[in-house]
């Protein structure tokens, strides 16, 4: 039998006799490993909320059809920044602080630090945490895992089975040390950062792709029964790092109009789009690929200033 319950991890008092609660949905089937999915760290990122919904639906159906197949414990945290989600603000309202720069937190600190500390305590002991992010409203990302090179040996083998398109290895950066992923990995809890889609939107094809990967990861960890049938893996990630990723930034201001689709292969010299004038009919600048590459980031919001990021390319050797 699968036990399902909703729990409050943290409750904080608000000024007008109201409360803010950090909540999780818990599914328990046996004494096997604990895993968790975290979403909504930024209030303008909604892709992860739908992933949590899809996973909850799948687990509820499993409870009806084959409850003995859940061998461990699954925890879903769809809204780590509930006030930000309620108000569609990326940061924690009132404080205007990025929650993902306040880990591992402080249980006696200010509002965001208390949320971070409660999350760290709740996630301790997990065999795997998946931290889901969308892009901002300006850029669209193909489904990818981002990994700090410091933890590559542990995390890359897990990420390779996540049914995503790219594993992007990042060099160590001081600012990332205050993120939930870095804090968990530093404490010995494996955490994969997934980035996909665009801010303030849900991309069902991407979320379904990730759900399949998550289920396979859970089965590999022994959270799900080894003989439990799952949808097949259809995506096998390419490896990107600081040496083969190219950034294309606008050399003038205007409207960026793409001429290619997101998540496509391009050749050196191919036209990716143009920056045009909103006042005249002329093209201000053509944007071309500097290399043979996979286009894995493409600007969604057309207005650009000089220096604005328009695309990211992963170089592909012939």
Secondary structure by P-SEA (a helix, b strand, c coil): cccccccccbbbbccccbbbbbbbbbbbccccbbbbccccccccccaaaaaaaaaaaaaaaaaacccccccbbbbbbccccaaaaaacccccccccccccccccccccccaaaaaaaaaaaaaccccbbbbbbbccccbbbcbbbbbccccccccaaaaaacccccbbbbcccccccccaaaaaaaacbbbbbbbbcccccccaaaaaaaaaaaaaaaaaacccccccccccccbbbbbbccccbbbbbbccccbbbbccccccccccccccccccccccccccbbbbbcccccccbbbcccccccccccbbbbbbcc
